[in-house]
Amino acid sequence: MHADTGRAGRLGLISRLLTDALHTVTEPGRTAQLLDCGGGSGTYAVPLAVAGANVTVIDISADALATLSHRAAEAGVAHQVHPVQGDVEALADLVGGRSFDLVLAHGILEAVDSVAAAFAGIAAAVRPGGLMSVLVSNPAALVIARALAGEPALALAELTELDTAESRIGPAAIQQLCTAAGLLVEARHGIGVFSDLVPGSALDAPGARDALERLDADAAARAPFAEIAGRVHLLVRRPA
Ligand SMILES: C[S@@+](CC[C@H](N)C(=O)[O-])C[C@H]1O[C@@H](n2cnc3c(N)ncnc32)[C@H](O)[C@@H]1O
């Protein structure tokens, strides 16, 4: 994978999805209450606070939360961003049983010991009618990445693993957890469909980076492209 290629485009797509989500959960005359689980240094929390939300950020890392506070102050939204240090697997204790309009779980379900327990805790923090935004890595993309890197034996091992590792975290597992919890997956987008595969050195032609960003955005919700993306974003609603 090529970490720098298309990073702005990937963030841009997720930011657009989150801004739209924020509008659908914001009730007239109220400030939207958001929870960012494993929110780290505020990649999403700070822009969402700038967009007008109150954001509680849970993270286990004191360093990440220090960076978050610094970024929030720089953006003039320190009063809207509330860092809480702790383990997302004890979420109910950390937030005192509160529920939120929009709950983010980006890149956190890969880091917990029990995905099912963590997912249940995160889902329980979504108010009826509210949304959960889940960003999860896609095991299918690893097969392609290994093969393109000239590692067919490792690609084959990853491919076999797709059939055997029932508990492996990925979009299919999240979809199953949502269905079991009575949550509705409203949208599903592949993030970085092509930009994760293209080396930056192949994008020197004028306009190539912009074109790749548009290609990624247009492919994000279309089969079969969305299924091979390195990460998948799911927008999930708790029925009212
Ligand atoms: C891959 S980063 C994702 C950061 C951010 N959500 C994003 O998408 O840019 C994972 C974050 O989860 C935090 N983390 C890992 N395990 C955690 C846990 N059990 N409870 C709370 N935070 C955790 C890490 O400190 C890190 O900031």
The ligand as an ORCA input file, in Angstrom:
! r2SCAN-3c Opt
* xyz 0 1
  C      -5.730      3.609     14.263
  S      -5.901      4.869     15.481
  C      -7.373      5.669     14.866
  C      -7.443      7.094     15.307
  C      -8.659      7.863     14.730
  N      -9.921      7.237     15.122
  C      -8.567      7.948     13.224
  O      -9.304      7.226     12.540
  O      -7.736      8.722     12.737
  C      -6.531      3.948     16.861
  C      -6.687      4.805     18.119
  O      -7.324      4.004     19.110
  C      -6.661      4.170     20.360
  N      -6.921      2.934     21.121
  C      -6.398      1.692     20.921
  N      -6.930      0.812     21.779
  C      -7.830      1.516     22.530
  C      -8.711      1.153     23.581
  N      -8.794     -0.115     24.024
  N      -9.492      2.108     24.133
  C      -9.419      3.398     23.683
  N      -8.594      3.789     22.694
  C      -7.814      2.863     22.119
  C      -5.222      4.434     20.014
  O      -4.553      5.118     21.052
  C      -5.371      5.268     18.734
  O      -5.450      6.653     19.017
*
